[in-house]
Amino acid sequence: MKKNLLLVPIMFLTILNFLTKPITIYSEDKNDTKPPIVILVEEFPTEENLAKLELFDFPINIFVAAKNIAEFKKIEDKLKKYPVVKTVGYWPTLKIEEGYWFSPFSKREGIERTIKELENIDRPISILWDAELPHLRRRLFLTEILRFFSNREIIRNFVAKSPKNVTLYVAENRNRGTIYNLFLKMFGVTFVPDLKYNRIEMLYGKLRPETLRELLDEGVAASKNYYPAFGTTAEGVGEKPKEKNWMRISPKILDEQLNIAQKFGIKGVVIYRLGGIDKEYLEVIKKSLKV
């Protein structure tokens, strides 16, 4: 009896999600003659991972993760020897115990420290704000609950009005429907359609072509500056290659996804991550995006 009662709210949410989901009209005829820019991200900017740039023979943009601006500048200097690198962006990360990514459940000290640092940057710079919940330190969901609303307000104000020298890119989890997206907004890890910003939607893993087309169409419609992110080509923080949550895709899958994406007239695509790129992945990127 209890199991039957539990089915009622589940069925209600499922039906509500279906009814409130916007109708998508695929727009693959948006194809632009200008190829999208290629944005790479590297979470572990070691010498070995950065050396993968030697494989490239076309211009790329890159975001590199760093704990602070001083560490970022050292990495930026190392990248000067790679002529293919057009721009280098800063991907700030928190300490693991602070939440690593940015959400209202992250430690207030880490959020405020990072924002203050970005406000004091005295030159134009692109920033990758990684908006994700702290699943590497799940106790933060409890310990930071009293600061949740004030933290969310701090983050939202920062995204709404980023510092004058900062061009902000916000990386977000992919939209899984109206109900799911409402939760993401409530948890302060997405801000569409309320705010205008450069939105990176993480479309990681193998997706059905019809699902990918729907996500791309919704993404382009919701944000003028929309950048789909594909991958992964290598594991991220807290992941191991044999774990179920590891979302590495083959060059063949990446080829299929990029071929679909480039038909939507997007400004650029993001590839996670540089360290996993080899000659096979590179040929796929060149051929699919016509760079």
Number of C-alpha atoms within 10 A of each C-alpha: 5 6 7 7 9 10 10 11 10 11 11 11 12 13 12 13 16 14 11 11 13 11 10 12 10 15 17 15 9 12 14 13 10 13 17 19 17 20 24 24 23 22 20 17 21 11 12 10 16 18 14 15 21 11 12 18 13 12 14 18 16 22 25 23 19 21 15 17 16 10 13 20 14 11 20 18 10 12 20 13 11 13 14 17 19 13 16 24 22 26 23 26 22 20 12 15 15 20 27 24 23 27 24 30 30 30 23 19 10 19 22 14 12 17 16 12 12 21 14 11 14 10 8 11 16 17 21 23 20 20 22 22 23 22 14 15 15 13 13 19 17 10 13 16 13 11 14 20 16 12 23 21 13 16 20 19 12 14 19 15 13 17 17 14 16 18 15 22 21 20 21 21 19 19 18 12 15 16 16 13 18 14 12 21 15 14 18 23 25 26 21 15 11 10 14 15 21 18 26 25 23 20 21 21 18 18 13 10 12 11 11 16 22 16 21 25 18 18 22 19 14 15 17 14 17 22 28 25 26 25 24 24 24 19 21 17 10 9 13 12 12 8 9 8 11 18 18 21 18 15 20 11 17 24 20 14 21 19 17 17 25 23 18 19 18 23 18 19 22 23 23 23 25 25 23 17 21 15 12 11 16 15 14 19 19 15 12 19 21 13 15
